[in-house]
């Protein structure tokens, strides 16, 4: 049965429930002139002495060269032939498309020759071919936002986006729709700095258009040689001499950060580009080769001295291998990293630093965005004016509503009312305790100096006390405790603990105390507990155990109780007839789905597709399923089989009954993939239902969830915000800046913690349950209060959050495809295609929240 195209539904109306408020958003009004035409031209160019082949011409030569070089070529072309081009102003997308506000004096393809000169003064003859592609009528874009059933004219929108960005490029590094500047940078450590920049995109909003502008931060390499970089990565003090030779552990650490990174050398008298592929085991004085010019056998040190009169400062230091196929070695001190954006995953230290720097308070963020708009000069830009665009430099003030939070139900029918997105469970007990805890253990993966036995015993005592206070049935208050031997693996220690616990009853949970955030140890622990032993594990950091904070202990019990099958709390439906929906009057299932992809520069790793489905009316128990699939494929390829697994888990938990209604919250889908995901995944879910019975066709609602957008909200009045200065939890926006036709809304479901809160963005693509705007917004907000591991409303609906956690847990179970296994940027190449296959989770974990 083939998939079929399903049109996204239209908005059924806007929400009315909640307290009306005003908010400021980082969208700026843009007026379009319907009488303007943008002329689109394609450009192809090549060095005059090296013409492009027919295949290259078809692909467009500019797609294979750096954007900065392409812009140099096109700029040189427009200057050299300005008279022929009627002194027209152009906007260029950095690849093949050139836009002009006037028609050029030719209709057939034209070839031009000119000279370019790079930053080093090197000149080169170039040939460029230009031809008309299309005339983009701005009125087509305007009309497409008004006509129901017609797609937005995205090609015209893209052209106007390029035009608005054209004159902002100078002095900035372009990264997609973001522009960064080194003039606003801060040290990040380990050879990098944080550059501040901004995101800019033209958006259709209601029946108008807005320019979405947001503050952005990104890591860039500092310009330095590889010895300086290595010193930074090793955190080696500046006042101490650098080691003459690297220890193998340091060599591997530095290689992981350097592999695939572009570098330059200058010792030959000109700049030569290289890519680091490996770091030698031997020093420069130990690497011998035959000099083809003299026939002499010499080492790298001797060759550089004899050929270039260079005396190395570190003759015994290892060299970088800069040729993938041949043994070409260059000393680290002669290789320089140019300043460019870091594409490799950030180190834990860098991640902490950039999160801290990016946590800008709401009012400071709004001021910075306002300053960016004023400095951009878009309202005065002659190119922008030529294309009939009028940009207002003042951010929009729009309507919003603050929804009432649900009451949170605990044990004994006790109710707590959240405030600012959080609630306190002091004097409250879990709605339902998990399994009676009798057989549990603690493994300490650190030495006595870091964490002594007395501290561990004190922590366990507090943990038991907190668990019992919260309603856990802890029968055995003295778990089996062991300290891992220095060289022992997590595998051996957990296997021994598991066997010992099973001698006195079935093992129920193993607590593992880690010395730090080491991802390798975490990975090994979770592989053992989730895949091989089939017993939940709970990781703790030694530093937190040492502190023994009672609130931390209480938070740990939230996770433990859920992993043991308990129910912590439940957000009740609001007592409002207009919000009541038959959805919950019969057995139903809330589904969350997400796909996690390999990190930048990782070529061979698969993507992990994960799904969870609720099994009970209180939405506290979940079935789960995962698949490995081809790298960077967002579509869940095995959707039918995965969803069928969830349906079977539901039947098992509900005496053979099947869900009568279903809502899918689908995370991780980008805007350009909405239609593809809807067409394939919804149809595959339907096929899964029909595999149970041809007549089983429950009404389905399909909602996408996004956090990776760039819209922010700021309260106009402080009384409409929380203590952090952010908009109050429950703030919803479904007018003014949302899609002109689709059923979407922004929901700020959580209280502000640090920096500026980012709302969840929800788009209802398909709805057979006939929800009103108020009903789906209320249900979604309520489910943000059902996240089992904290007493806070979370930023996206809990079902999507669980799927996200499950997908990342699945990454722990795969072979470690580190970023040092592929060249920098290779992650953009074609991934290895894998047939979707199940992730090997132990059967005992299939209906538990082991991934919390």
Number of C-alpha atoms within 10 A of each C-alpha: 6 7 14 12 11 15 12 20 16 17 18 13 12 15 20 12 18 17 13 14 19 17 21 20 21 23 31 22 21 18 13 20 15 15 10 17 21 23 20 25 20 18 23 24 23 20 16 15 10 10 13 16 10 9 9 15 14 10 13 18 19 22 14 11 11 11 15 11 14 22 16 15 22 21 14 17 20 17 12 16 14 13 10 12 17 12 12 16 15 20 22 23 18 21 20 19 19 24 26 22 23 18 18 16 9 12 11 9 13 12 13 13 16 18 15 19 13 11 7 8 8 8 11 13 14 20 19 18 14 20 18 20 15 13 16 21 17 22 16 15 20 21 15 19 22 15 12 13 14 11 11 21 18 12 11 20 21 14 23 24 19 21 25 23 21 18 17 16 12 10 11 14 17 19 11 8 12 20 23 25 17 17 11 12 17 16 16 21 18 21 24 24 23 27 24 20 22 18 20 20 20 22 21 23 19 18 16 18 23 23 24 20 24 25 21 16 20 18 25 22 22 24 16 18 19 22 19 21 25 24 18 17 18 15 12 14 10 10 6 7 9 16 13 13 17 18 11 10 9 14 18 16 15 21 20 17 20 26 24 24 22 20 23 17 18 12 14 10 8 10 12 12 14 20 21 23 23 22 23 19 18 14 21 25 19 16 17 14 15 12 12 8 6 7 9 11 12 17 17 21 22 19 19 18 12 12 9 12 11 14 12 19 10 19 19 19 24 25 27 28 22 23 14 12 8 8 12 12 19 22 25 22 21 18 26 22 23 16 16 15 19 18 18 23 16 15 13 11 11 19 14 12 16 20 13 12 15 18 14 17 17 22 15 12 20 22 11 16 21 19 12 17 23 14 11 16 15 21 16 11 17 14 20 22 17 16 22 20 22 18 23 18 21 14 20 17 18 17 16 26 22 22 24 17 25 23 19 22 20 22 18 11 10 15 18 18 14 20 15 20 23 18 17 13 17 9 9 18 22 26 20 19 23 20 16 15 19 20 24 24 22 23 20 24 24 19 14 12 7 10 18 14 15 11 16 19 15 14 20 19 16 19 24 22 17 21 24 19 17 24 22 27 18 18 12 13 16 16 19 15 17 16 16 19 14 9 6 10 15 23 16 13 18 24 16 13 19 23 14 16 21 14 10 10 12 15 22 21 24 26 19 24 23 19 17 14 12 10 11 11 17 16 18 16 23 25 23 22 24 24 18 15 20 21 23 24 25 21 16 17 16 23 14 13 21 16 12 19 13 14 12 15 21 23 16 19 24 24 20 25 27 24 27 21 19 25 22 29 28 24 24 17 17 16 9 7 7 11 18 17 15 9 17 14 11 12 17 22 27 23 26 27 29 30 27 26 21 19 17 19 25 26 25 22 27 27 27 31 34 29 31 31 30 25 27 17 14 14 21 19 20 25 22 27 25 28 26 26 26 24 22 22 17 21 19 26 19 19 25 20 17 23 24 21 19 25 24 16 21 26 15 13 17 14 8 11 13 23 21 17 21 22 21 25 28 25 24 18 18 14 11 8 12 14 14 16 19 24 17 20 21 21 20 24 20 18 22 23 21 15 14 14 10 10 9 16 16 17 16 20 21 20 23 25 26 20 16 13 13 17 18 24 26 24 23 16 13 14 12 21 22 18 13 18 23 27 36 28 30 29 27 29 24 22 19 20 26 20 21 23 24 18 23 25 23 27 28 29 33 27 25 24 14 16 20 23 26 23 28 22 23 24 24 23 22 22 19 14 16 15 19 18 21 19 17 20 23 25 18 19 30 26 23 25 31 25 24 22 17 19 20 21 28 23 24 28 26 25 28 27 22 26 29 24 15 27 26 20 22 27 22 17 18 16 9 12 17 17 26 20 18 18 22 24 15 17 22 12 11 12 18 14 14 14 13 19 12 15 18 15 20 16 12 13 20 18 22 18 25 24 22 19
